Amino acid sequence: MSSKESFNQISPSEFFYRNRDLAGFSNPTRSLYTAVREFVENALDACDQKGIFPDVHLSIKAVDPDKPDPKQYILTVRDNGPGIESKHVPLAFGTVLYGSKFGLKQARGMFGLGATMAILYGQITTNRPVTVKSSTDGKIQDQFEMLLDIQKNKPVILKNQTKEVSKTGLSVSICLDGDYAKAGSKIRDYVYQTSLITPYATITFDDPKGEKFRYTRIVKNMPPAPTIIRPHPYGIDVETIRRMLLDTHYQIPTVDDSMITKVRKELGLSKKNLNYSVIMQKAQKKWKVLTRPVRIVVAMMSFLKMDFEKLSKITIEEIDIGNKKLTYWDFGESQSISIDMDPESHYYKQLANTVQGETLTSFLTKRFQRVGPTTASKFAEFAKFKPEHRIGNMNNQELVKLTDALQSYDDFMAPDPSCLAPLGAPALEKGMQQFFEPDFLTVVQRGASAYSGFPFIIEMGIAYGGKISSHGTKVYRFANRIPLLYDEGSDVVLKVVNDTDWSRYKIKGDPPLVIVSHICSTRVPYKTVGKENVADRPELERELKLALLSLSRKLSSFMSKKGQAEAAKKRANLYTKYIPLIAQFCTELAGKTKQPNYKKMITEVPVVEEKI
Amino acid sequence: MLKKKSEKKTSRDKQKTLVELLKKHGAQTYDDLNKGDFPKFSIPSRSVSNIVYDKKLRQYILGTNSAVRNSKNTSQLRSFSQLMWLAFFANRLTKEKKSSTLRDVYYSSQAFEIDFEDQSESDNIIVDLEAMLTRPREDFHVFPEERSSVFGDLTIEYTVPGYEGKKMNLSDHPDGYAIGPSLTSAELLETSAEVIIAIEKGGLFTRFIEEQVDKKFKSIIVDTGGQAPRSTRTLLKRLHDELSLPVVILTDGDVYGEHIAMVIKSGSANAAHLRELTVPDAKWVGVWATDIEKYKLPTIPMTESDIKRCHDLKKDPRYQDGIWKKELEVFLKIKRKAELEAFSKYGLTNITDKYLPQKLELAKSL
């Protein structure tokens, strides 16, 4: 991309401001709900990462309760998490795309964009600042009142003060246009379902009408926190590989204007135009502090014997280490020129190492999860690359070939699920028990599986009877501990549930049945940007089916025991009703006065245990 | 010449044995319960596959299959209790000499927390008890609603409460006497009659009394009122067995009439579980299909269902020989039928003056 195009660059804040529909801030109803989600999920994530039992308080208050919806609301979410260091607060809440969630591990939100979007939305609808209160040490709390400078993507601090407090945590409060009349039921559902899938948290919600919802901690164990891991070979594409190469600097940088500016700056020659040999002297002196790309450019310059002026008029075409030749295109002459490189020069070694990069096997073992030297060599054989092939030498076609081979090689080990944080069967079971108080409950956690290199784990629970009302099967869907409330119809979980022939499991009519499904993955395959329904990936569908199957079988055996118990009870009732009558009639028929002793026949009816 | 009753089973004996039978079943159940066993009954199966024609008895009987009704089985417990109740109820009726109808039984059950869903369920249980005891329900004082009548010189002695020992001659009332519970249970003392004439229709029964058929032909006239009710068939059998009187039957000249006669003679498949309801020696004397031609009777064409009935009966083992087979074939051939009243074309008394004497004479040779 050497052509100079004249597009206007916009700041990320500007971009999201213009495209806020994408992030779920399309109207006051949806925006209020989305804002609640973003803040609550951030609070839970923060606690999870530090292994703190979350204590999250959500409150929504109308600025003027007498006005009709939509109107301004003050939304406050307070947690007991680790807080944010005061120097990061303005950037974290005052810029878009500033976050810590860029690793490959399971978390509720991605990138931490949502909270800033909510703040942005609040600001553009009410022009009121966001209030952030944070304490990392449990003693001093920093309080900020800020606005976002949308065009510059920078925070504008209006007020900053400190206060003494007794515990750590973060509190964020924004004012925004919302419609609680319409969003209320979704928000209540959201809080309810979030509590169900986060049984180790205490979540409270004070709604604008003065109603208080309290969900206290049910389990005393936190699920282990997920770890950040390297990508799996199945999960990458050409672009990812290219970036991985860039990351490690095993790439000849494009020598364009900005690169030249960078080189000048590092050499302390921003303003001066020096000739070639002086530049090289300067570079020698500063070599140790130069960044890698600059070193490479200098190395090339040593062979090209050019100054910056000349350098800006050519483009490097190829560095052929084998033939010790460097080829470039001269714009002025409009021709390709090859020059020889002196292999004795230390600049040559610099270039050679850079261009060739690591060997393929070393690259694979270092940069991917679950690939060892043996697997790497076997893979190289499979992909028809030499194991010692330098990845830096790969051209586009080879990269594509490598990527294809990575995805089609069958013998990589399954992705490492340690980056996943399932809730765990016992916690899910306790949560469901507390929430539904059913007659029958069983949960299952499937082993880790993967689709396209992204590991995932399915957890599922099924509850029947008890306090569950008979309104038919109710499915609660979760992904990475987030409840999915919208777009139920096209979801893969619903599909799997609906494809099940329930009569085979002795379930008929509108059963008092609840199914809780939890998909944990580093990347949940959502169908839409709204992140409310999960696509039917075959691997995912298969795991969901197997999970449901194992639960249904247990339910079925419960149902038949229940059936037996009911039959026994019915039988006992029938005996109790009819045997005394028979006794009465036969006594008179037989001409006796005293009734036969039939009591034990009624009481000795075996009662089938109703225990699960 | 007065005929005295023979020393056969009398009405009183019958009652006694029935009560004993009921007591036996009651005692069995009582003992089972006392031992902690669930009582059960064995009831002859009344399914079609178990109904066979017995050539010796000349009637349909039940085969050897039987079904056990076990009170332990919850799907049978209810009907077991109903059956037990019915036995208990029948015992009371018999002992207290009270009569009851099918409908009564249905309602009486409700006083004992035994509920029948409808009358057909209770009717079914009554048939179960009949089959179990091999006694008709009339024996345990459950009677149908329909009544038929009898007239003639026959002296009876009532056994029903309030009338015990009271005697009555069945020719004292010109409308005849209804064959009800009291008549069915009465002792048959003496008669001057030499033949029993069973006639299908009430109108002709009245004509026969007016024309003094009882005196002219020394007969007892019985109106069957169409298909003879079982109490009527019981009475016919008793008249035949206890007083040794031959029975002749006059019906309409159609396939239904022929079968009315057959049921009196050999019973019905529905009552295959019962004996003592048939008069195997009874003779059907008319109106035959061949009489239609012979007496030039006015006729009406047979309907589709008449013809179908003919074909059904052709498969019945009792219609495989004699006049039964012959007349059925003639009906099918001429496809016409004639009622008893058809004789009125030749005068109201034509049937008693001409037809009846000829048929009674013929009956002796049948």
Interface residues (C-beta under 8 A of the other chain):
Chain A: K570 R571 L574 Y575 K577 Y578 I579 L581 I582 A583 F585 C586 T587 E588 L589 A590 G591 K592 P596 N597 Y598 K600 M601
Chain B: L22 K23 H25 G26 A27 T29 Y30 D31 L33 N34 G36 F38 P39 S71 T74 L77 R78 F80 S81 M84 W85 A87 F88 N91 R92 F112 E113 I114
